[in-house]
Each structure stands twice: as C-alpha cells, then as structure tokens.
Amino acid sequence: MLPDLVAPAPRVLFCVPAAGACSVERGHYHSARGDAFWQLLHASGLVPVPLGPADDALLPRHGLGLCDLDRAPGGGWEVAALRDLVRRTGPGWVALEGKGAAAAVAGRPQPLGPVPWTLEGAPVFVLPSSSGANRRRDYDGRPDRLSWWRQLAGLVGAAAAPGRG
C-alpha cells in the first residue's frame, strides 16, 4: 500500500485498485514499466506538463489526488476507507482505475465512463486500467484508453485549475 497523495477538494481523486509490487518497492504510484498512467494524464490535458512516477507528490498542486484501494491487512480492497477519504477531501470527481475497482465499490460490474451514482456525493468516472497488461483492441466500444481519459478531462476541466498549477 502507498500513502494517499491528496489535498482538500481535488478536481479528481484517482483510485488505484492495488499499487503493484514495483510501485510499492519504488515508493511511487504507477512505477511499473508499461504503465501508461503518466502518459494518459498528460495527453488527456489533466496536467499541463509531462510527469512521471517520481513526480506523484506533485499531483495535489495540479488539483489531483491518488489513493490506493488495497488497504486491508494482508491485502484486500477497503471500500469503507475510500468512502471516508472522499468524505474528508471532497473531490470534484472520483476516478476509479479499472472495472475491477469499480465493481468492488459499486458491488456489481460497471461500464467505463461516468456512472449514474455518486460516492459520498462525488460523481464517479470509471477509467480503463492504465496497466501495461491492459492492452486490447476495444475499450467498451472505443479503440483506445486515451478517449476515456479525455472525456474525464472534459468533464472536470483540462489542465491545472486557476491557482492550482
């Protein structure tokens, strides 16, 4: 598990289903080779400059946050802890990374994109996983992951919000 990287009222709180062994070992989110999170974050317009795993602590300056859903001793998803974090920080959006995380939070399978329910009052967007293992030809009817990230960026307002960058 990695520590939460979130300031009050982020534009988006990204929720990782479980930080991988590489990320935990390096102490930075999305550190695994082939993970496209940082490229997708910049290409979508959610951050104005390219960032990488070593820059994860800078995300709150851009109005973004990161948290790890895998918080239970011995591993396991802690939805109650995520709900508490959302209540305490008040994000504009919660972005669940991957359908597995979304199903765990909702209690049933979810499609990619904005969903018709909220998490502690925050709208929820399900993103395709940025993992290098998630490479396919179809992401719920779209040919790439970036289009989903751009849709999220359009909903929250691209690039750093005034006073945040």
Contacts in CASP RR format, 6 or more apart in sequence:
PFRMAT RR
TARGET T0000
AUTHOR 0000-0000-0000
METHOD contacts of the structure
MODEL  1
MLPDLVAPAPRVLFCVPAAGACSVERGHYHSARGDAFWQLLHASGLVPVP
LGPADDALLPRHGLGLCDLDRAPGGGWEVAALRDLVRRTGPGWVALEGKG
AAAAVAGRPQPLGPVPWTLEGAPVFVLPSSSGANRRRDYDGRPDRLSWWR
QLAGLVGAAAAPGRG
1 19 0 8 1.000
1 24 0 8 1.000
1 68 0 8 1.000
1 70 0 8 1.000
1 71 0 8 1.000
2 16 0 8 1.000
2 19 0 8 1.000
2 23 0 8 1.000
2 24 0 8 1.000
2 27 0 8 1.000
2 28 0 8 1.000
2 29 0 8 1.000
2 66 0 8 1.000
2 68 0 8 1.000
4 65 0 8 1.000
4 66 0 8 1.000
4 67 0 8 1.000
4 68 0 8 1.000
4 85 0 8 1.000
5 29 0 8 1.000
5 56 0 8 1.000
5 57 0 8 1.000
5 59 0 8 1.000
5 60 0 8 1.000
5 65 0 8 1.000
5 66 0 8 1.000
5 67 0 8 1.000
6 13 0 8 1.000
6 60 0 8 1.000
6 65 0 8 1.000
6 66 0 8 1.000
6 67 0 8 1.000
6 85 0 8 1.000
6 89 0 8 1.000
6 91 0 8 1.000
7 60 0 8 1.000
7 63 0 8 1.000
7 65 0 8 1.000
7 89 0 8 1.000
8 89 0 8 1.000
8 90 0 8 1.000
9 89 0 8 1.000
9 90 0 8 1.000
9 91 0 8 1.000
9 92 0 8 1.000
10 60 0 8 1.000
10 63 0 8 1.000
10 64 0 8 1.000
10 65 0 8 1.000
10 89 0 8 1.000
10 90 0 8 1.000
10 91 0 8 1.000
10 92 0 8 1.000
11 63 0 8 1.000
11 64 0 8 1.000
11 91 0 8 1.000
11 92 0 8 1.000
11 93 0 8 1.000
11 156 0 8 1.000
11 157 0 8 1.000
11 161 0 8 1.000
11 164 0 8 1.000
12 46 0 8 1.000
12 63 0 8 1.000
12 64 0 8 1.000
12 65 0 8 1.000
12 91 0 8 1.000
12 92 0 8 1.000
12 93 0 8 1.000
12 94 0 8 1.000
12 95 0 8 1.000
12 125 0 8 1.000
12 152 0 8 1.000
12 156 0 8 1.000
13 64 0 8 1.000
13 65 0 8 1.000
13 66 0 8 1.000
13 67 0 8 1.000
13 85 0 8 1.000
13 86 0 8 1.000
13 89 0 8 1.000
13 90 0 8 1.000
13 91 0 8 1.000
13 92 0 8 1.000
13 93 0 8 1.000
13 94 0 8 1.000
13 95 0 8 1.000
13 122 0 8 1.000
14 64 0 8 1.000
14 65 0 8 1.000
14 66 0 8 1.000
14 67 0 8 1.000
14 95 0 8 1.000
14 97 0 8 1.000
14 127 0 8 1.000
15 67 0 8 1.000
15 68 0 8 1.000
15 69 0 8 1.000
15 82 0 8 1.000
15 94 0 8 1.000
15 95 0 8 1.000
15 96 0 8 1.000
15 97 0 8 1.000
15 101 0 8 1.000
15 105 0 8 1.000
16 29 0 8 1.000
16 30 0 8 1.000
16 66 0 8 1.000
16 67 0 8 1.000
16 68 0 8 1.000
16 69 0 8 1.000
16 70 0 8 1.000
16 97 0 8 1.000
16 101 0 8 1.000
17 69 0 8 1.000
17 70 0 8 1.000
17 77 0 8 1.000
17 96 0 8 1.000
17 97 0 8 1.000
17 98 0 8 1.000
17 100 0 8 1.000
17 101 0 8 1.000
17 104 0 8 1.000
17 129 0 8 1.000
18 68 0 8 1.000
18 69 0 8 1.000
18 70 0 8 1.000
18 75 0 8 1.000
18 76 0 8 1.000
18 77 0 8 1.000
19 29 0 8 1.000
19 68 0 8 1.000
19 70 0 8 1.000
20 32 0 8 1.000
22 31 0 8 1.000
22 32 0 8 1.000
22 33 0 8 1.000
23 29 0 8 1.000
23 30 0 8 1.000
23 31 0 8 1.000
23 32 0 8 1.000
23 53 0 8 1.000
25 31 0 8 1.000
26 53 0 8 1.000
28 53 0 8 1.000
28 54 0 8 1.000
28 56 0 8 1.000
29 37 0 8 1.000
29 53 0 8 1.000
29 56 0 8 1.000
29 66 0 8 1.000
29 68 0 8 1.000
30 37 0 8 1.000
30 38 0 8 1.000
30 52 0 8 1.000
30 53 0 8 1.000
30 56 0 8 1.000
30 130 0 8 1.000
31 53 0 8 1.000
32 131 0 8 1.000
32 132 0 8 1.000
34 131 0 8 1.000
34 132 0 8 1.000
35 130 0 8 1.000
35 131 0 8 1.000
35 132 0 8 1.000
36 130 0 8 1.000
36 132 0 8 1.000
36 145 0 8 1.000
37 97 0 8 1.000
37 130 0 8 1.000
38 50 0 8 1.000
38 51 0 8 1.000
38 52 0 8 1.000
38 53 0 8 1.000
38 55 0 8 1.000
39 50 0 8 1.000
40 130 0 8 1.000
40 145 0 8 1.000
40 146 0 8 1.000
40 149 0 8 1.000
41 47 0 8 1.000
41 51 0 8 1.000
41 64 0 8 1.000
41 149 0 8 1.000
42 49 0 8 1.000
42 50 0 8 1.000
42 51 0 8 1.000
43 146 0 8 1.000
43 149 0 8 1.000
43 150 0 8 1.000
44 146 0 8 1.000
44 149 0 8 1.000
44 150 0 8 1.000
44 152 0 8 1.000
44 153 0 8 1.000
44 158 0 8 1.000
45 150 0 8 1.000
45 153 0 8 1.000
45 158 0 8 1.000
45 159 0 8 1.000
46 62 0 8 1.000
46 64 0 8 1.000
46 149 0 8 1.000
46 152 0 8 1.000
46 153 0 8 1.000
46 156 0 8 1.000
46 158 0 8 1.000
46 159 0 8 1.000
47 59 0 8 1.000
47 62 0 8 1.000
47 64 0 8 1.000
47 159 0 8 1.000
47 160 0 8 1.000
48 62 0 8 1.000
48 159 0 8 1.000
48 160 0 8 1.000
48 165 0 8 1.000
51 58 0 8 1.000
51 59 0 8 1.000
56 66 0 8 1.000
59 65 0 8 1.000
59 66 0 8 1.000
61 160 0 8 1.000
61 164 0 8 1.000
61 165 0 8 1.000
62 160 0 8 1.000
62 164 0 8 1.000
62 165 0 8 1.000
63 160 0 8 1.000
63 161 0 8 1.000
63 164 0 8 1.000
63 165 0 8 1.000
65 91 0 8 1.000
67 82 0 8 1.000
67 85 0 8 1.000
69 77 0 8 1.000
69 78 0 8 1.000
69 79 0 8 1.000
69 82 0 8 1.000
69 101 0 8 1.000
69 104 0 8 1.000
69 105 0 8 1.000
70 76 0 8 1.000
70 77 0 8 1.000
70 78 0 8 1.000
71 77 0 8 1.000
71 78 0 8 1.000
71 81 0 8 1.000
72 78 0 8 1.000
77 101 0 8 1.000
77 104 0 8 1.000
79 104 0 8 1.000
79 105 0 8 1.000
82 105 0 8 1.000
82 119 0 8 1.000
83 119 0 8 1.000
83 120 0 8 1.000
86 94 0 8 1.000
86 119 0 8 1.000
86 120 0 8 1.000
86 121 0 8 1.000
86 122 0 8 1.000
87 120 0 8 1.000
90 120 0 8 1.000
90 122 0 8 1.000
91 122 0 8 1.000
92 122 0 8 1.000
92 123 0 8 1.000
92 156 0 8 1.000
93 122 0 8 1.000
93 123 0 8 1.000
93 124 0 8 1.000
93 125 0 8 1.000
93 152 0 8 1.000
93 155 0 8 1.000
93 156 0 8 1.000
94 119 0 8 1.000
94 122 0 8 1.000
94 123 0 8 1.000
94 124 0 8 1.000
94 125 0 8 1.000
95 124 0 8 1.000
95 125 0 8 1.000
95 126 0 8 1.000
95 127 0 8 1.000
95 152 0 8 1.000
96 102 0 8 1.000
96 105 0 8 1.000
96 110 0 8 1.000
96 124 0 8 1.000
96 125 0 8 1.000
96 126 0 8 1.000
96 127 0 8 1.000
97 127 0 8 1.000
97 129 0 8 1.000
97 130 0 8 1.000
98 126 0 8 1.000
98 127 0 8 1.000
98 128 0 8 1.000
98 129 0 8 1.000
98 134 0 8 1.000
99 109 0 8 1.000
99 110 0 8 1.000
99 111 0 8 1.000
99 112 0 8 1.000
99 126 0 8 1.000
99 128 0 8 1.000
99 129 0 8 1.000
101 126 0 8 1.000
102 109 0 8 1.000
102 110 0 8 1.000
102 115 0 8 1.000
102 124 0 8 1.000
102 126 0 8 1.000
103 109 0 8 1.000
103 110 0 8 1.000
105 119 0 8 1.000
105 124 0 8 1.000
106 115 0 8 1.000
106 117 0 8 1.000
110 126 0 8 1.000
111 126 0 8 1.000
111 140 0 8 1.000
112 126 0 8 1.000
112 127 0 8 1.000
112 128 0 8 1.000
112 139 0 8 1.000
112 140 0 8 1.000
112 142 0 8 1.000
112 148 0 8 1.000
113 125 0 8 1.000
113 126 0 8 1.000
113 127 0 8 1.000
113 140 0 8 1.000
113 148 0 8 1.000
113 151 0 8 1.000
113 152 0 8 1.000
114 123 0 8 1.000
114 124 0 8 1.000
114 125 0 8 1.000
114 126 0 8 1.000
114 151 0 8 1.000
114 155 0 8 1.000
115 124 0 8 1.000
115 125 0 8 1.000
115 126 0 8 1.000
117 124 0 8 1.000
118 124 0 8 1.000
123 155 0 8 1.000
125 151 0 8 1.000
125 152 0 8 1.000
125 155 0 8 1.000
127 145 0 8 1.000
127 148 0 8 1.000
127 149 0 8 1.000
127 152 0 8 1.000
128 134 0 8 1.000
128 139 0 8 1.000
128 140 0 8 1.000
128 145 0 8 1.000
128 148 0 8 1.000
130 145 0 8 1.000
134 145 0 8 1.000
137 143 0 8 1.000
139 145 0 8 1.000
139 147 0 8 1.000
139 148 0 8 1.000
142 148 0 8 1.000
END
